[in-house]
Structures are given as structure tokens and as C-alpha cells.
């Protein structure tokens, strides 16, 4: 038996306690989960399976049962432990032919070893017709990993498939958290989301929404496909909820977005990300009659670091340099790594050209400070070109071009310095 407490369940010590069950005309059997076989059945159950004696039922060979069938039985037991009683369609195969039944299950413990058991009561045969696809639909709901639940309009769970039982076995109708009105709401990580979703589902007669859910695994992102339905026996209106776990898909999308907008080595934004933000920054500068500065930075002597310390050493230097650059900028400024040893910085609210010059000099000073890489001290430099919005360009491509030309003037006249675009030689 699993390491769980089932002491609250009814315990049946021996077959002698079951004599009164023989008086029940409907099919009743008891299944032992821990040996995966029948423990007992009344005469109606023996007849149902086309057998002659109780021993034939107890010794019936179930070695061909799939792992999925075994898991389904365990999930039914867990659901019966949780709710006290399960009522749902179940497809059986007497004489090798499928027969779908409405079965009720109660969880019990059996014998001196207290095996897990379920008492199955069959009180109604379901007429699903001869079409095999109808039987497949019933089985599919049991085997699928998709979570399927029917709720009343006030959020009480009516029936759920085994995958749902496994995901929400910690949510009990009789032990809801304070202030939570129903199982439907209790499944949401934020109960307010559950209330809103229930209202929307009823008002709009269904729909599709994505929410953070409170599953046994913790917070998971689920897309809920909700449709209005009716109880097949009473005709009462129900809400059919199908849940798809989209956590990994969402995380993958976020990772793709991160890879598209951030440099994998340094964690700095990419040029694409800077360009997407720049439109807002330029529009803000226009409205407030402000000036922006774009600094184009190219490292001096970086190839020598790669040659002497290897590319791993060069990567370590770039990470440290990125931390240094970020440390001297304001929160309102943007920095991006746009190439192997090239960076771009966008400085907002520049009142005087000297403001950008001060930042450019700080960038050069940080780049020139020694680095400790691969057990040795190395030194590089930086050449910086500075362009201003709006006089040197009215969009990022134009500003990049102007700053790049200014940076190359530094490269051609000694390096480790900065140059304003207005002072650059235009070829």
C-alpha cells in the first residue's frame, strides 16, 4: 500500500462480512488495487463476466491490462477517497466485447494487509449505441492528460477525469480555504480570477481564458476552454471546463522573446530591443523639446585578449565590462551590445553636449581600467563616437551612422578617446 493514511476508510476484514451484498440484485464487485484483481463479487457480477464461480472471478487473468488501465483504477480510487463516491461511465469488456456502464465506486481497505480497494456498484447501463467511436470518446476522457471537469453554475464539481483528480487532489469541497466559495474558484491561484472567470463563463455562455492555476505541482498557467452543457440524467445546466497546461509554451515564448531582445552572454539588451524602445524615447524628446545622445563604443585591443586568454577569457572580460558600463548609467538611459566588441548607449534628457561628453569619458575610463582574466591582468581601451538627436539624425539608423563615423575618427587618430559627430570628418 502507498504511504498514505486511509484509516478513515471502511475496512473489510474478510469475505464473511459481505453476505448481505448477495441480496443486492445489481452487479457489485470489489477490486483489490494492490494485487490488481477481484477480491469479491456477488452472483450478478459473476454472471456479468460470464463465469461460473466466485473463484473464477478472483482468479481472472488480468495480466494483459495496460499500465494505463492500472493507472486509471488507481485514479478512480483516489477520487473516491477524495469525494466519498464516484459516479461515471466506465467501459468494461465481458466476453471481449465493450460494454459501457454507469458505475459508482467507494474506496475501502481490504483484508489483514489493508490493501486499497474499490467497491463497484453498477446500477445503469449506458446506451451509447453500436458506434465504437462513442466508446472511444468515453475512454479518451479517462486516458487523456487534458483536465476535464463538469461544474454546476455555482462552481461545485460534478464529475472530473482522473487527470483532473491528480492535478487538484489537494482541493476538497468540504475543506475550502476561508473566503473561497467553491471548488471552481479554489483551483485558481488568485481566487478573484476564479470568480471573474465563472461570471464571464456564465454571462458569455462559454469562452476561452488563460489563468494561473493552483495545481498540486504549484502555480501553473492553464488555458481554460469552457462550454455550457447539461447533466445527462437530470438535465441541469452545467459548465464543462477543459484545461490545457500551457506553462512550458509560455515559458518557451518568453525565452524566445528574451533571446531576441537580450544578448545571451552579457544579459544586455540587443540593438533590436534598443530600437524598439527608442521610438518612445524620441517621441518623448520631441514633445518636451529635449536632446538625446547616442554613444557608439568600439573596444580597443580586444582581439589581443582573445589571442592571449582565449575566447573564454574574452567572454569574461565582456561580462565584467558590461557590469561596469551599466553601473555608471542612470535608470532612464539605455545600453545595448550590438556586436562582438561594440556597444551603444542612448542617453536621455541631455541639456548640453558636455553632458554626453562626461558619460563618454566615464565609459573610456572604465574600459581602460585593468581586468583580471584567466589569472592575468589585461588592459584594453574604448573609442567612442557621439551623435545627438535631433541635429545629427531624427531616427536611430541615422544617429548610428553619425556616431559610427565619429567613432572611426577616434580610431584613426589615436584611440581611447571620444569624438562628437559634428566634429567628425564626413567622407
C-alpha positions in Angstrom: 0.0 0.0 0.0 1.1 3.5 -0.7 2.4 5.6 2.3 -0.9 7.4 2.8 -3.3 7.4 5.7 -6.5 5.5 4.8 -7.6 4.9 8.3 -10.8 6.8 7.8 -12.0 4.4 5.1 -14.3 1.5 5.8 -12.2 -1.7 6.4 -13.5 -5.1 5.2 -11.5 -7.7 7.0 -12.9 -10.9 5.4 -15.4 -12.2 2.8 -17.7 -13.2 5.7 -18.7 -9.6 6.1 -20.2 -9.5 2.6 -23.0 -11.9 2.8 -25.7 -9.3 2.8 -24.3 -8.0 -0.5 -25.6 -11.2 -2.1 -29.1 -9.8 -1.6 -28.4 -6.9 -4.0 -29.8 -7.7 -7.5 -27.5 -5.3 -9.3 -23.9 -6.0 -10.1 -21.5 -5.4 -7.2 -17.8 -6.3 -7.1 -14.8 -5.4 -5.0 -11.5 -4.8 -6.7 -8.1 -5.1 -5.0 -5.7 -2.4 -6.4 -2.6 -3.7 -4.7 -2.8 -7.1 -6.3 -4.8 -5.8 -9.4 -7.5 -8.3 -9.2 -11.0 -9.0 -7.9 -11.4 -9.6 -4.2 -15.1 -10.5 -4.3 -18.2 -10.2 -6.5 -21.9 -11.1 -6.0 -23.7 -13.6 -8.2 -24.8 -10.8 -10.5 -21.1 -9.8 -11.0 -20.1 -13.4 -11.7 -22.9 -13.6 -14.3 -21.9 -10.3 -15.8 -18.5 -11.7 -16.6 -19.9 -15.0 -17.9 -18.2 -17.0 -15.2 -19.3 -19.9 -13.0 -17.9 -19.3 -9.6 -16.5 -16.6 -7.3 -13.1 -18.3 -7.5 -13.3 -17.8 -11.3 -13.7 -14.1 -10.8 -11.0 -13.8 -8.2 -8.6 -15.8 -10.3 -9.5 -14.0 -13.6 -6.3 -13.3 -15.5 -5.7 -9.5 -15.9 -2.0 -9.7 -16.9 -2.9 -8.2 -20.3 -4.1 -5.0 -18.7 -2.2 -2.0 -19.8 -0.4 0.4 -17.4 -2.9 3.0 -18.4 -5.8 0.7 -17.2 -4.0 0.2 -13.9 -3.4 3.9 -13.5 -7.0 4.6 -14.3 -8.1 2.3 -11.5 -5.7 4.0 -9.0 -7.1 7.4 -10.1 -10.6 6.2 -9.5 -9.7 5.1 -6.0 -8.0 8.4 -5.3 -11.1 10.3 -6.5 -13.4 8.1 -4.3 -11.1 8.7 -1.3 -11.5 12.4 -2.0 -15.2 12.7 -2.7 -16.6 9.6 -0.9 -18.3 8.4 -4.0 -17.7 8.5 -7.8 -20.3 8.1 -10.4 -19.2 8.0 -14.0 -19.2 5.9 -17.2 -16.8 3.0 -17.3 -16.2 0.7 -20.3 -15.8 -3.0 -19.5 -15.1 -5.9 -21.8 -17.1 -9.1 -20.7 -16.5 -11.8 -23.3 -14.2 -9.5 -25.1 -17.0 -7.1 -26.1 -17.1 -3.5 -24.9 -20.0 -2.6 -22.6 -20.2 0.9 -21.1 -21.9 1.3 -17.7 -22.7 4.0 -15.2 -20.7 2.8 -12.2 -20.5 4.0 -8.6 -17.3 3.5 -6.6 -16.5 3.7 -2.9 -13.0 3.5 -1.5 -12.3 0.8 1.2 -9.4 -1.1 2.6 -9.3 -4.9 2.4 -8.1 -7.9 4.4 -5.4 -8.1 7.1 -2.9 -6.2 4.9 -5.4 -3.4 4.3 -5.0 -3.3 0.6 -6.6 -0.4 -1.3 -9.9 -1.5 -2.7 -12.9 -0.1 -4.5 -16.5 -1.3 -4.3 -18.1 -1.0 -7.7 -21.9 -0.7 -7.9 -23.4 -1.0 -11.4 -26.9 0.4 -11.5 -27.5 1.5 -15.0 -26.2 0.5 -18.5 -25.4 3.4 -20.7 -26.8 3.2 -24.2 -24.1 4.7 -26.4 -25.2 2.9 -29.5 -23.2 0.5 -31.5 -20.8 3.1 -32.9 -17.3 2.3 -31.5 -16.3 6.0 -31.6 -18.8 6.7 -28.8 -16.9 4.2 -26.6 -13.6 5.7 -27.6 -14.8 9.1 -26.5 -15.6 7.8 -23.0 -12.2 6.1 -22.8 -10.4 9.1 -24.2 -11.6 11.3 -21.4 -10.1 8.9 -18.9 -6.8 8.4 -20.6 -6.1 12.0 -21.7 -3.7 14.2 -19.8 -6.0 17.1 -20.5 -8.0 18.1 -17.4 -11.8 17.8 -17.9 -14.4 18.8 -15.3 -18.1 19.5 -15.2 -19.3 22.1 -12.7 -22.7 23.3 -11.5 -23.3 27.0 -12.2 -22.3 27.8 -8.6 -18.9 26.1 -9.1 -19.4 22.7 -7.5 -17.6 19.9 -9.2 -19.9 17.2 -10.6 -17.5 14.9 -12.4 -13.9 15.0 -13.4 -11.5 12.8 -15.2 -8.5 11.1 -13.5 -6.0 13.7 -14.7 -8.0 16.4 -13.0 -8.2 14.4 -9.8 -4.4 14.1 -9.8 -3.9 17.8 -10.5 -6.3 19.0 -7.9 -6.4 16.3 -5.2 -5.4 18.9 -2.6 -8.6 20.9 -3.3 -11.5 19.5 -1.3 -15.1 20.7 -1.5 -15.5 20.0 2.3 -12.3 21.9 3.2 -12.2 25.1 1.1 -10.0 28.0 2.2 -11.6 30.9 4.0 -13.4 33.2 1.7 -13.4 30.7 -1.2 -16.9 29.7 -2.2 -16.5 26.7 -4.5 -14.1 24.1 -5.9 -14.1 26.1 -9.2 -12.7 29.2 -7.5 -10.3 27.2 -5.3 -8.5 25.9 -8.3 -7.3 29.4 -9.3 -4.1 30.7 -7.9 -5.9 34.0 -7.4 -9.5 33.4 -6.2 -10.5 36.8 -7.7 -9.6 35.4 -11.1 -11.8 32.4 -10.4 -14.8 34.5 -9.6 -14.3 36.6 -12.7 -13.9 33.6 -14.9 -17.0 31.9 -13.5 -19.0 35.1 -14.1 -17.7 35.5 -17.6 -18.3 31.9 -18.5 -22.0 32.1 -17.4 -22.6 35.6 -18.9 -20.9 34.7 -22.2 -22.1 31.1 -22.3 -18.6 29.9 -22.5 -15.3 31.1 -24.0 -11.5 30.6 -23.6 -9.3 32.2 -21.0 -5.8 31.7 -19.6 -5.1 31.9 -15.9 -2.6 30.9 -13.2 -4.0 27.8 -11.5 -3.3 26.3 -8.1 -2.3 22.7 -9.0 -0.7 20.1 -6.9 2.6 20.9 -8.8 2.2 24.6 -7.7 1.4 27.6 -9.9 0.8 26.5 -13.5 -0.5 28.5 -16.4 -3.7 26.9 -17.9 -5.8 27.8 -20.8 -9.5 27.1 -19.9 -11.8 26.1 -22.7 -15.3 26.5 -21.2 -18.6 25.4 -22.7 -22.2 25.2 -21.4 -23.5 21.7 -21.1 -26.3 19.7 -19.4 -26.3 16.9 -17.0 -27.2 13.7 -19.0 -29.5 12.4 -16.3 -31.1 15.5 -14.6 -30.9 17.9 -17.5 -29.5 20.7 -15.2 -27.2 23.3 -16.7 -23.5 22.6 -16.3 -20.2 24.2 -17.1 -17.8 21.9 -19.0 -14.2 23.0 -18.4 -11.3 21.6 -20.4 -7.9 22.8 -19.1 -4.6 22.8 -21.1 -1.3 23.3 -19.3 0.5 26.0 -21.4 3.2 26.8 -18.9 6.0 25.4 -20.9 4.7 27.0 -24.1 4.5 30.4 -22.3 8.0 29.9 -20.8 9.4 29.0 -24.3 7.8 32.1 -25.8 9.3 34.2 -23.0 12.7 32.6 -23.6 12.4 33.3 -27.4 11.5 36.9 -26.6 14.4 37.2 -24.2 16.8 35.7 -26.8 15.5 38.1 -29.4 15.9 41.1 -27.2 18.8 40.4 -25.0 22.4 39.4 -25.5 22.9 35.8 -24.3 26.5 36.5 -23.0 26.2 39.8 -21.1 22.5 39.9 -20.5 22.4 43.4 -22.0 19.6 44.4 -24.4 20.2 43.9 -28.1 20.1 46.6 -30.7 16.7 45.3 -31.7 15.4 45.9 -28.2 17.0 49.4 -28.0 15.4 50.3 -31.4 12.0 49.2 -30.2 12.3 51.4 -27.1 13.9 54.3 -28.9 10.7 55.3 -30.7 9.1 56.1 -27.4 12.2 57.9 -26.2 12.4 60.0 -29.4 8.7 60.9 -29.2 9.1 62.0 -25.6 12.1 64.1 -26.5 10.1 65.8 -29.3 7.1 66.6 -27.0 9.4 68.1 -24.4 11.9 69.7 -26.7 14.7 67.6 -25.3 18.0 66.4 -26.7 19.2 62.8 -26.7 22.7 61.5 -27.2 23.7 58.2 -28.8 27.2 56.8 -28.0 28.7 54.2 -30.3 31.5 52.3 -28.5 34.1 50.1 -30.1 36.7 48.4 -27.9 40.4 48.9 -28.5 42.8 45.9 -28.2 40.0 43.3 -27.5 41.4 40.9 -30.2 44.6 40.7 -28.2 42.7 39.5 -25.1 41.1 36.7 -27.2 44.5 35.8 -28.6 46.3 35.7 -25.2 43.4 34.5 -22.9 41.3 32.6 -25.3 37.6 33.3 -26.2 36.5 32.2 -22.7 38.7 34.9 -21.2 37.3 37.4 -23.7 33.8 36.5 -22.7 34.6 37.0 -19.0 36.0 40.5 -19.9 32.9 41.4 -21.8 30.7 40.4 -18.9 32.7 42.5 -16.4 32.8 45.4 -18.8 29.0 45.3 -19.2 28.6 45.5 -15.5 31.0 48.5 -15.3 29.1 50.3 -18.1 25.7 49.6 -16.5 27.0 50.9 -13.2 27.7 54.4 -14.5 24.4 54.9 -16.3 21.1 56.3 -14.9 17.9 54.1 -14.9 16.5 56.3 -17.7 19.4 55.5 -20.1 19.6 52.5 -22.3 22.6 50.3 -23.2 22.9 47.5 -25.8 25.6 45.2 -27.0 25.3 45.2 -30.8 28.3 43.1 -31.9 31.4 41.2 -30.6 33.0 44.3 -29.0 30.6 47.1 -29.9 28.1 48.7 -27.6 25.5 51.5 -28.0 24.3 53.8 -25.2 21.3 56.1 -25.5 21.3 59.0 -23.0 18.0 60.8 -22.4 17.4 64.5 -21.4 20.8 65.9 -22.5 20.8 69.6 -21.8 24.3 70.3 -23.0 26.7 68.5 -25.3 29.1 68.4 -22.3 26.6 66.0 -20.5 27.2 63.3 -23.1 31.0 64.1 -23.1 31.1 63.4 -19.4 29.5 60.0 -19.9 31.7 59.2 -22.8 34.8 59.9 -20.7 33.5 57.7 -17.9 33.0 54.9 -20.5 36.6 55.2 -21.6 37.9 55.3 -18.1 36.0 52.1 -17.2 37.2 50.4 -20.3 40.8 51.4 -19.6 40.9 50.1 -16.0 42.7 46.7 -15.9 40.8 43.5 -16.0 41.8 40.2 -14.2 41.2 37.4 -16.7 42.4 33.8 -16.7 44.9 34.6 -13.9 46.5 37.6 -15.6 45.9 41.3 -15.7 44.9 42.7 -19.1 44.1 46.1 -20.4 42.0 47.4 -23.3 40.5 50.8 -24.3 37.5 52.2 -26.0 36.8 54.6 -28.9 33.5 56.4 -28.6 31.5 58.4 -31.2 28.7 60.6 -30.0 25.7 61.8 -32.1 22.8 64.0 -30.9 19.1 64.0 -31.6 17.8 65.8 -33.5 20.7 67.7 -35.1 22.7 64.6 -36.2 19.7 62.4 -37.1 16.0 62.0 -36.4 15.9 58.2 -36.1 18.2 55.5 -34.7 19.7 54.4 -38.1 20.7 58.0 -38.8 22.1 58.5 -35.3 24.0 55.2 -35.5 25.6 56.2 -38.8 26.7 59.6 -37.5 28.1 58.2 -34.2 29.9 55.4 -36.1 31.7 57.9 -38.3 32.7 59.9 -35.2 34.0 56.7 -33.6 36.1 55.9 -36.6 37.7 59.3 -36.5 38.9 58.4 -33.0 40.2 55.0 -34.2 42.1 56.8 -37.0 43.6 59.4 -34.7 44.9 57.5 -31.7 42.0 55.6 -30.0 40.9 55.7 -26.3 39.1 58.9 -26.8 35.7 60.2 -27.9 34.5 62.5 -30.8 31.3 64.3 -31.4 29.6 63.7 -34.7 29.7 67.4 -35.6 33.5 67.3 -35.4 33.9 64.1 -37.4 35.3 64.2 -40.9 32.5 63.2 -43.3 33.8 61.2 -46.3 
